Amino acid sequence: MKTKIGVIGPKDSVKRIMYVADEFEEISFFPYTYEQLSDVTDILTNHRYEVDQWLFSGVLNYTYAKEQDLITDEEGTFPPLHGSSFFGILLEAQLTTDKVFKSVSIDTIKNEEIDKILSYYQLSSLTYYNHPFEGGGKTEQLVEFHRHLYEQGKTEVVITSIKDVYYRLKDMHIPVFRVTPSYLSIKLVIQYLEERAQSNRYRNAQVAVIGCRMDFNPDELEELYYSFKTKHQELDLKRYLLTLAEKTNGSLMQLGDGLFFIFTTRGELSEESESDLYALMEEVKLQASIHAKVAIGFGETVSQAEQNVRLGFRHTKHYEKPTILIVDEDQTITLKHQEENEISYQTMETGSAWLEKIKGAALSPGVVSKIISYSNQYGRQEFTSQDLSRWLQSTERNGRRILTEMERVGLVQQCGEAQSGERGRPRKVYTFTTA
């Protein structure tokens, strides 16, 4: 499946990007040009979700889209202007005017980029005045900045990356040249967007399990199990969850009294799904005075996602406001409260203090090779005996035995502990040794 990238910018900038894009046959590009910056709103409103990633021509339209909440950080980016881009257009200006410029005003390029190039090539005699981009899309400030310096005789030429600034200064008969991202900068950004699109696609295809458990009062548990009122409450809860399963293209299963699972994928979950879960918890508490605990587990497999849901249930507590507990594939736990900032924490702790190596045991090369393959496939640098038992389809006891042997011969080392949320000792966390 081809990656889809939308290219957005003025006509000349989009044309330049599309020239570089011809090299990427495995990517489909969709150009969108505009005359006024405000046109970006209509483009993204109508076509935002038709592509995997957005490639903006520059920092101005990208910042405008971000400030207007038209996209998020994960949906697009722009090719940065490096020092090489500045010196490339400066050379063009000197060849065009047949004059060597020793003082120049620029904008949008970071001071660090210019200073590094000047220092590297020993060009300290070149004087420059820079106005780094600060957001807001106010071209009037940039025009006034360049005009003021030129009229004072402090600069001989202007180099800008903003199209409107370029034409307005040109109308004032001020020598101005427009800098654009380099060929290499555009190419690297396209490669970055493709990798991010593939990563998002893999992430969205992950298994997601939504767990909902009715938290009954233990003193009334025996009576509630055989109460018709409780059965009706379960049916009401099941109706709500069935609606949610339909919205997320999932499958609803009841695994016991008051315990329900919805099996779906990560990409099907959204803020609307979370809002439905908050409403569900409030409704159950209001109608039946029963607390509903909700946990969402993600994983590479259905088994891992389900285990993460159960891990989430073990970490849930009673909160005054509806709370959703999310357990990621690396067992990172995130608490989401309605209309409040989310809180994330790791159940794994690592450190050099766990280093211990005892050699002197024999292992099957095939088993070690299989574990390394699974570790690379799932991108898991740290793992437990539970992970090994899932990868090797064996018991957790056998996973502990294998890890113990691998530790003794120096193939892995203990690097932390994983809190299971249950009584007893925490699970040991291992990683491959670097030696």
C-alpha positions as CSV (number, residue, x, y, z in Angstrom):
1,M,0.0,0.0,0.0
2,K,1.5,3.3,-1.1
3,T,2.0,6.1,1.4
4,K,0.0,9.2,0.6
5,I,1.6,12.6,1.2
6,G,-0.2,15.9,0.6
7,V,2.0,18.8,-0.5
8,I,0.7,22.3,0.4
9,G,2.1,25.7,-0.4
10,P,2.3,28.5,-3.1
11,K,2.4,27.3,-6.7
12,D,6.1,27.8,-7.2
13,S,7.1,26.1,-3.9
14,V,4.8,23.1,-4.6
15,K,6.4,22.8,-8.1
16,R,9.8,22.7,-6.6
17,I,8.8,20.0,-4.1
18,M,7.1,17.9,-6.7
19,Y,10.3,18.0,-8.8
20,V,12.1,16.2,-5.9
21,A,9.0,13.9,-5.3
22,D,9.5,12.4,-8.8
23,E,12.2,10.2,-7.3
24,F,9.8,8.5,-4.9
25,E,7.8,6.1,-7.0
26,E,6.5,4.2,-4.0
27,I,4.8,7.3,-2.6
28,S,1.7,9.0,-4.0
29,F,1.8,12.8,-3.8
30,F,-1.2,15.1,-3.9
31,P,-0.4,18.8,-4.5
32,Y,-2.5,21.6,-3.1
33,T,-1.6,25.2,-4.0
34,Y,-3.0,28.5,-2.7
35,E,-2.8,32.2,-3.3
36,Q,-3.6,33.5,0.2
37,L,-2.4,31.9,3.4
38,S,-6.0,31.8,4.7
39,D,-6.8,29.3,1.9
40,V,-4.9,26.7,4.0
41,T,-8.0,26.4,6.2
42,D,-10.2,25.3,3.4
43,I,-7.6,22.9,2.0
44,L,-7.1,21.1,5.3
45,T,-10.8,21.2,6.3
46,N,-11.8,19.4,3.1
47,H,-8.8,17.1,2.6
48,R,-7.1,16.6,6.0
49,Y,-7.8,12.8,6.3
50,E,-7.3,11.9,2.6
51,V,-3.5,11.5,3.0
52,D,-1.2,9.9,5.6
53,Q,1.1,12.9,6.1
54,W,1.2,16.6,5.1
55,L,4.4,18.3,3.6
56,F,4.2,22.1,4.0
57,S,6.4,24.3,1.8
58,G,7.7,26.3,4.7
59,V,7.5,27.3,8.3
60,L,4.8,30.0,7.7
61,N,2.0,27.8,6.4
62,Y,2.9,25.0,8.8
63,T,2.7,27.3,11.8
64,Y,-0.5,28.8,10.6
65,A,-2.1,25.3,10.3
66,K,-0.8,24.4,13.8
67,E,-2.1,27.7,15.4
68,Q,-5.5,27.2,13.7
69,D,-5.7,23.6,15.1
70,L,-6.0,22.3,11.5
71,I,-3.3,19.6,12.1
72,T,-1.3,18.1,14.9
73,D,2.5,17.6,15.2
74,E,2.2,14.0,14.1
75,E,0.4,14.8,10.8
76,G,3.0,16.9,9.0
77,T,6.1,19.0,8.9
78,F,8.1,21.3,6.6
79,P,11.6,21.2,5.1
80,P,13.9,23.3,7.3
81,L,16.1,26.1,6.0
82,H,19.7,25.3,6.7
83,G,22.8,27.5,6.4
84,S,23.6,26.0,3.0
85,S,20.2,27.3,1.7
86,F,21.2,30.8,2.8
87,F,24.6,30.8,1.2
88,G,23.2,29.2,-2.0
89,I,20.8,32.1,-2.5
90,L,23.5,34.6,-1.4
91,L,25.8,33.3,-4.2
92,E,22.9,33.6,-6.6
93,A,22.3,37.2,-5.6
94,Q,26.0,38.1,-6.1
95,L,26.1,36.4,-9.5
96,T,22.9,38.1,-10.6
97,T,24.0,41.6,-9.5
98,D,27.7,41.1,-10.2
99,K,28.4,42.5,-6.7
100,V,29.9,41.0,-3.5
101,F,27.5,41.7,-0.6
102,K,29.1,42.1,2.9
103,S,26.0,43.0,4.9
104,V,22.6,41.3,4.6
105,S,19.4,40.9,6.5
106,I,17.6,37.5,6.6
107,D,14.6,35.9,8.3
108,T,13.3,32.5,9.4
109,I,16.7,30.8,9.5
110,K,18.0,30.1,13.0
111,N,20.9,32.1,14.3
112,E,22.7,28.9,15.2
113,E,22.7,27.7,11.5
114,I,24.2,30.9,10.3
115,D,26.8,31.1,13.1
116,K,28.0,27.5,12.4
117,I,28.5,28.2,8.7
118,L,30.3,31.5,9.2
119,S,32.6,30.0,11.8
120,Y,33.3,26.8,9.7
121,Y,34.2,28.7,6.6
122,Q,35.9,31.7,8.4
123,L,33.4,34.3,7.0
124,S,33.4,36.5,10.0
125,S,33.7,39.6,7.8
126,L,30.1,39.0,6.6
127,T,27.6,41.1,8.6
128,Y,24.1,39.8,9.0
129,Y,20.9,40.8,10.8
130,N,18.5,38.0,11.4
131,H,14.8,37.9,12.4
132,P,14.0,34.3,13.4
133,F,10.5,33.2,12.7
134,E,8.3,33.6,15.8
135,G,4.9,32.4,14.6
136,G,1.7,34.3,14.1
137,G,2.2,34.8,10.4
138,K,2.7,38.6,10.7
139,T,4.6,39.5,7.6
140,E,4.3,43.2,8.4
141,Q,6.9,42.9,11.1
142,L,9.4,41.2,8.7
143,V,8.8,43.8,6.0
144,E,9.4,46.6,8.5
145,F,12.5,44.8,9.9
146,H,14.2,44.5,6.5
147,R,13.1,48.0,5.2
148,H,14.4,49.8,8.3
149,L,17.8,48.2,8.1
150,Y,18.1,48.8,4.4
151,E,17.1,52.5,4.6
152,Q,19.6,53.0,7.5
153,G,22.3,51.7,5.2
154,K,23.1,48.8,7.5
155,T,22.4,46.1,4.8
156,E,22.9,45.9,1.1
157,V,20.5,43.0,0.3
158,V,17.5,41.1,1.8
159,I,17.1,37.4,1.8
160,T,13.7,36.1,2.9
161,S,11.8,32.9,2.7
162,I,8.3,34.4,2.9
163,K,6.6,35.0,-0.5
164,D,4.6,38.0,0.6
165,V,7.6,39.7,2.2
166,Y,9.5,39.1,-1.0
167,Y,7.0,40.8,-3.3
168,R,6.3,43.7,-0.9
169,L,10.0,44.5,-0.6
170,K,10.4,44.2,-4.4
171,D,7.6,46.8,-4.8
172,M,9.7,49.1,-2.6
173,H,12.6,48.7,-5.0
174,I,14.7,47.0,-2.2
175,P,17.1,44.4,-3.5
176,V,15.6,41.1,-2.2
177,F,16.0,37.4,-3.0
178,R,13.9,34.5,-1.8
179,V,15.5,31.5,-0.2
180,T,13.9,28.1,-0.5
181,P,14.6,24.7,1.0
182,S,17.5,22.8,-0.6
183,Y,17.0,19.7,-2.7
184,L,18.6,17.6,0.1
185,S,16.4,19.1,2.8
186,I,13.2,18.3,0.8
187,K,14.4,14.8,0.1
188,L,15.2,14.1,3.7
189,V,11.8,15.4,4.9
190,I,10.0,13.2,2.4
191,Q,11.9,10.2,3.7
192,Y,11.0,11.1,7.2
193,L,7.3,11.5,6.5
194,E,7.2,8.1,4.8
195,E,8.8,6.4,7.8
196,R,6.4,8.2,10.1
197,A,3.4,7.2,8.0
198,Q,4.5,3.5,8.0
199,S,5.1,3.6,11.7
200,N,1.6,5.1,12.3
201,R,0.1,2.5,10.0
202,Y,1.7,-0.3,12.0
203,R,0.7,1.3,15.3
204,N,-2.9,1.8,14.2
205,A,-3.0,-1.9,13.3
206,Q,-2.1,-3.0,16.8
207,V,-4.7,-5.0,18.7
208,A,-6.7,-3.0,21.2
209,V,-8.9,-4.5,23.9
210,I,-11.4,-2.3,25.9
211,G,-12.2,-3.9,29.2
212,C,-15.2,-2.8,31.3
213,R,-15.9,-4.3,34.7
214,M,-18.8,-3.5,37.1
215,D,-17.3,-3.0,40.6
216,F,-20.0,-4.5,42.9
217,N,-20.1,-4.0,46.7
218,P,-18.5,-7.1,48.2
219,D,-21.0,-7.2,51.0
220,E,-23.9,-7.5,48.6
221,L,-22.1,-9.6,46.0
222,E,-23.9,-12.8,46.6
223,E,-27.3,-11.1,46.5
224,L,-26.5,-9.1,43.4
225,Y,-25.4,-12.2,41.4
226,Y,-29.0,-13.6,41.7
227,S,-30.8,-10.3,41.5
228,F,-33.0,-9.6,38.4
229,K,-32.2,-5.9,38.9
230,T,-28.5,-6.7,38.5
231,K,-29.2,-8.7,35.3
232,H,-31.1,-5.7,33.9
233,Q,-28.2,-3.5,34.8
234,E,-25.9,-5.8,32.9
235,L,-28.1,-5.7,29.9
236,D,-28.1,-1.9,30.0
237,L,-24.4,-1.9,30.2
238,K,-24.1,-4.4,27.4
239,R,-26.3,-2.2,25.2
240,Y,-24.0,0.8,25.8
241,L,-20.9,-1.3,25.0
242,L,-22.5,-2.8,21.9
243,T,-23.0,0.7,20.6
244,L,-19.4,1.5,21.3
245,A,-18.3,-1.8,19.6
246,E,-20.2,-0.8,16.5
247,K,-18.5,2.6,16.4
248,T,-15.1,1.1,16.8
249,N,-15.7,-1.8,14.4
250,G,-15.0,-4.2,17.2
251,S,-16.4,-7.4,18.7
252,L,-18.1,-7.5,22.1
253,M,-17.7,-10.4,24.5
254,Q,-19.0,-11.0,28.0
255,L,-16.5,-13.1,30.0
256,G,-18.3,-13.2,33.3
257,D,-20.7,-11.4,35.7
258,G,-20.2,-7.7,34.9
259,L,-17.0,-8.2,32.8
260,F,-17.0,-7.2,29.2
261,F,-14.3,-7.0,26.5
262,I,-14.4,-5.2,23.2
263,F,-11.8,-6.4,20.7
264,T,-10.8,-3.9,18.0
265,T,-7.6,-2.1,16.7
266,R,-5.8,1.0,17.9
267,G,-6.6,3.0,14.8
268,E,-10.4,2.6,15.4
269,L,-10.1,4.4,18.8
270,S,-10.6,8.1,19.0
271,E,-11.4,11.0,21.4
272,E,-15.1,10.2,20.6
273,S,-14.6,6.7,21.9
274,E,-13.1,8.0,25.1
275,S,-16.0,10.4,25.5
276,D,-18.4,7.5,25.1
277,L,-16.6,5.6,27.9
278,Y,-16.7,8.5,30.2
279,A,-20.5,8.9,29.6
280,L,-20.9,5.1,30.2
281,M,-19.2,5.3,33.6
282,E,-21.2,8.3,34.6
283,E,-24.5,6.7,33.5
284,V,-23.8,3.4,35.4
285,K,-22.9,5.3,38.5
286,L,-26.0,7.5,38.3
287,Q,-28.5,4.9,37.4
288,A,-27.3,2.0,39.5
289,S,-24.8,3.4,42.0
290,I,-22.2,1.0,40.6
291,H,-18.7,2.0,39.7
292,A,-17.6,0.8,36.3
293,K,-13.8,0.3,35.8
294,V,-12.5,0.8,32.3
295,A,-9.1,-0.3,31.1
296,I,-7.7,-0.3,27.5
297,G,-4.8,-2.6,26.6
298,F,-2.7,-2.5,23.5
299,G,-0.4,-5.2,22.2
300,E,1.2,-6.9,19.2
301,T,-1.1,-9.8,19.7
302,V,-4.6,-10.3,21.1
303,S,-3.1,-12.2,24.1
304,Q,-0.8,-9.4,25.0
305,A,-3.5,-6.8,24.7
306,E,-5.8,-8.8,26.9
307,Q,-3.1,-9.3,29.5
308,N,-2.5,-5.6,29.5
309,V,-6.2,-4.9,30.2
310,R,-6.1,-7.3,33.2
311,L,-2.9,-5.5,34.3
312,G,-4.8,-2.3,34.1
313,F,-7.7,-3.6,36.2
314,R,-5.1,-4.5,38.9
315,H,-3.9,-0.9,38.9
316,T,-7.3,0.8,39.0
317,K,-8.5,2.6,42.1
318,H,-11.6,4.5,42.9
319,Y,-11.5,8.0,41.5
320,E,-14.0,10.8,42.0
321,K,-14.2,11.5,38.3
322,P,-14.5,8.9,35.5
323,T,-11.0,7.6,34.7
324,I,-9.7,5.4,31.9
325,L,-6.6,3.5,32.4
326,I,-4.5,2.7,29.3
327,V,-1.8,0.1,29.2
328,D,0.6,0.3,26.2
329,E,2.5,-2.6,24.7
330,D,5.6,-1.7,26.8
331,Q,3.4,-1.7,29.9
332,T,3.4,2.1,30.1
333,I,0.3,3.0,32.1
334,T,-1.6,6.2,31.3
335,L,-4.4,7.6,33.5
336,K,-6.9,9.7,31.6
337,H,-9.3,11.8,33.6
338,Q,-12.2,13.7,31.9
339,E,-11.3,17.3,31.2
340,E,-7.9,16.9,33.0
341,N,-4.3,16.3,31.9
342,E,-3.4,12.7,31.5
343,I,-0.7,11.1,33.7
344,S,1.7,8.4,32.4
345,Y,4.1,6.2,34.3
346,Q,6.3,3.2,33.7
347,T,5.8,-0.1,35.5
348,M,9.4,-1.1,34.6
349,E,12.4,0.3,36.3
350,T,15.9,0.0,34.9
351,G,19.4,0.9,36.1
352,S,23.0,-0.2,36.1
353,A,22.7,-1.5,39.6
354,W,21.0,-4.6,38.4
355,L,24.0,-5.8,36.4
356,E,25.1,-9.3,37.4
357,K,26.7,-11.9,35.2
358,I,27.4,-15.5,36.0
359,K,28.7,-17.7,33.2
360,G,28.7,-21.5,32.8
361,A,25.6,-23.0,31.2
362,A,24.6,-24.5,27.9
363,L,21.7,-23.2,25.7
364,S,20.2,-24.2,22.4
365,P,21.4,-21.8,19.6
366,G,17.9,-22.1,18.0
367,V,16.1,-20.8,21.1
368,V,18.4,-17.9,21.5
369,S,18.1,-17.0,17.8
370,K,14.3,-17.2,18.1
371,I,14.3,-14.8,21.1
372,I,16.5,-12.3,19.3
373,S,14.2,-12.5,16.2
374,Y,11.1,-11.8,18.3
375,S,12.9,-9.0,20.2
376,N,13.7,-7.3,16.9
377,Q,10.3,-7.9,15.3
378,Y,8.4,-6.3,18.2
379,G,11.1,-3.7,18.9
380,R,11.4,-4.8,22.5
381,Q,14.8,-4.1,24.0
382,E,13.6,-5.0,27.5
383,F,11.5,-8.1,28.2
384,T,10.3,-10.4,31.0
385,S,9.8,-14.2,31.3
386,Q,6.1,-13.5,30.5
387,D,7.2,-12.0,27.1
388,L,9.3,-15.1,26.4
389,S,6.5,-17.5,27.3
390,R,4.3,-15.6,24.8
391,W,6.9,-15.5,22.1
392,L,7.9,-19.2,22.5
393,Q,4.4,-20.4,23.3
394,S,5.6,-22.0,26.5
395,T,4.9,-21.7,30.2
396,E,6.2,-18.7,32.1
397,R,8.1,-21.1,34.3
398,N,10.0,-22.2,31.2
399,G,10.6,-18.6,30.2
400,R,12.2,-17.9,33.6
401,R,14.4,-21.0,33.2
402,I,15.6,-19.8,29.8
403,L,16.3,-16.3,31.0
404,T,18.2,-17.6,33.9
405,E,20.4,-19.7,31.6
406,M,20.9,-16.8,29.2
407,E,21.9,-14.6,32.1
408,R,24.4,-17.1,33.4
409,V,26.2,-17.3,30.0
410,G,26.2,-13.5,29.6
411,L,23.7,-13.2,26.8
412,V,21.3,-11.1,28.8
413,Q,21.5,-9.1,32.0
414,Q,18.9,-8.1,34.5
415,C,18.1,-4.4,34.1
416,G,15.0,-3.8,36.3
417,E,11.7,-5.0,37.6
418,A,8.1,-5.0,36.4
419,Q,5.4,-4.4,39.0
420,S,2.6,-6.8,38.3
421,G,0.1,-5.2,40.6
422,E,-0.4,-8.5,42.5
423,R,1.1,-9.8,45.7
424,G,4.5,-11.4,45.5
425,R,7.8,-10.6,44.0
426,P,7.9,-8.4,40.9
427,R,9.0,-9.9,37.6
428,K,12.6,-9.4,36.5
429,V,13.3,-7.3,33.4
430,Y,16.1,-8.3,31.1
431,T,18.0,-6.8,28.2
432,F,20.6,-8.1,25.9
433,T,24.2,-7.4,26.9
434,T,26.2,-5.0,24.7
435,A,29.4,-7.0,25.0
